[in-house]
């Protein structure tokens, strides 16, 4: 009886103060420290672990204009020379005429269109975060301009309830070619030292915190600990990371070694690299010295972003990674080439972080690997570039892609894609076939196809760089 009376009381309480019972579920959007007023019937919401936000209020707060076409269920967002188009229920958006995969299709709720938060972040150049406990979306505008020079920590001195105020955020990590790369939102002075029993390298980053997006890309438990599984590197058994201290907030990375190992540290604004390619402990020369050419291989998508989904459910991110690892293995045998992967496992980096990797290590060329999606009949390979300086690389790479894939030649195309546009070295994006096409999808996931195309990519790189 007692129990029942309690339930009745709760019910009455909830009924009399309806606002109270909803309060906990209400989400907030904080843009640069200020809350955006959301439409009452359609606030930001976590739907199937994708955070969806009302597109109109967010875009308009950022100075974009928003146009909604009821008949075609199309929302168009534009500002300066950027135009983005999304259709309700469709997982592909268009950005300046190029297709971009969405985490989840836009949906309409009480007359308001909700779109994935990640898309907003990437396409509008925002740092985005989602606090699932406080149900708060944070949006931080990046410094405008070229992004060179010193970077300030992600706002904001004007409050906003974030516990990450004034801290540099750790956005992502990757391990490739015996190098640990840590992408951050700004400058931090890493304190790097070794410890023994067992041997390990410790990297402390003072005044840092994990970006909310870090937890989406890498595993973080409730105590902010996690690890990156490292395979195929004899010197390294694993890489761990944790929020080591709360005051000052310090993130610690630990590279667990199989024995004593030298290293060098490179610290550019926004990218820290711990390089183990060094047997004697003296600082190594930076990547690409000794006349070596630096090639960045970028496996598209990753982790919660699967990219295109094939007719039988195969995921683009897996194809891209498998290809990147095969290309890496071949390039490692080339004495005149240093290869760096933007991701070496099923992890996620934002497009701008992929660009940052290539920019900060002064890559000679950048090659992004993807697979396509389109009408069921569409089949074949395409190569994209955005700047004229990349055209020759595109032509050469495409020649080998057509040859080694054996798929239909759909040509070399110019398009404004983020990674090929924002990089400054010759950069191309390869579309290795259509996952939406049954026969393309089947062949793309065969070892034979992947090995052949990997050889083709390496042959193209060598031809372009003039390496015998
Ligand atoms: Zn893709």
Boltz pocket constraint, residues with backbone or C-beta under 6 A from the ligand:
constraints:
  - pocket:
      binder: B
      contacts: [[A, 101], [A, 300], [A, 301], [A, 307], [A, 308], [A, 316], [A, 369], [A, 370], [A, 371]]
      max_distance: 6.0
